[in-house]
Amino acid sequence: MLPERFRYFALDLPIADGFRTRLWLVDLSARRAPTAVAEWDAPASPVGGYSISADGKTAIVSAAGTRSRVALYLLRPQDAEVRVLFEEPGAIVVSSRISPDGQRFAFTKYPADGGSDLGMWTGATSGGAPRRIVDGSTSSSVPIMALSWSADSTWLAFTRELERTEIRLVSGDGGPEIAVGPGNKMSWRAKAPELLVADPDTRASRAYSFDLATRKAVDLFTVDKLFIPLVQWHPSLERFVYVEAESASREASGGIWIRNADGTGGTRLDTGRSVSAPQWSSDGTMLTVLGGGDDAVVPVVELFSGRRITVLCRRGGTPPGDCV
């Protein structure tokens, strides 16, 4: 049984042609020790990667296949179930995403020998062949990338490379694309404005909201000479967390910040700490991050209180006391 409040963390170790990833399940109450629920080899993200349903019971993993370089697997950690969702010789799974309700998945199909992508495909986690809902790129060699399903599992946000990277929306059943605007990171919530979008630029990056019904975008704030590699709405309150970084990665070199939903009241939370990868707990009462750690351990920290919840083993062993 899953803990009442939990979070999954993926730690990567470099190998010859990609990464070996270990997926940890962490009890945020610290009553249970962290559990390694899966381990796999894959090329670097977005080719390799994972995505987890809102209830934490179903995951999809892009990992080395038996008949292809990268296949898509279904994982149910509680039941120890692992099965192939999609594998096709000559094709690679890119940027796979599971819907919050765990019923559907999406991915970009990319030819193993390179070229233009073959479109974005969706399927049911219960089984059956996936179908293409978005045509492939024709004007760029950069593949379209699935970003995230909407909170009600009906819409899918993805990026398309045009004159610059643009975010588009499409129904999970296919249909016309809706243009949101420039950007490469985003977060959904149930109420309007539903989307929170980060638009990176070397001169000044910006964040804006987007209302699905009115198709209206509203600028929230800008940061000079920094990227915004992560944004996330609070699960229920009118606020969001975001990361400022010197490079387009999740390392929070420019800080972890919180703002009101209208973009006002920016407050830095990580002053004096080396932390990264913030994420709200499902009830919004905790904001957890990864600490800097060392070659053996990586701390899991609650950012508001500064409390260390537990540690994860970077290379091997059993946390919290037997990491190697």
Secondary structure, DSSP 8 states (H G I E B T S, - for coil): ---SSEEEEEEEEEETTEEEEEEEEEETTSSS--EEEEEEEE-STTTSEEEE-TTSS-EEEEE--SSSSBEEEEEETTTTEEEEEE--TTEEEEEEEE-TTSSEEEEEEEETT-SS---EEEEETTSS--EEEE---SS-SS--EEEEE-TTSSEEEEEEESSSEEEEEEETT----EEEEE-SEEEE-SSSS-EEEEE--SSEEEEEEEETTTTEEEEEEEEET-EEEEEEE-SSSSEEEEEEESSSSS--TTEEEEEETTS---EE--TT--EEEEEE-TTSS-EEEEE---SSEEEEEETTTTEEEEEEESSSEETTTEE-
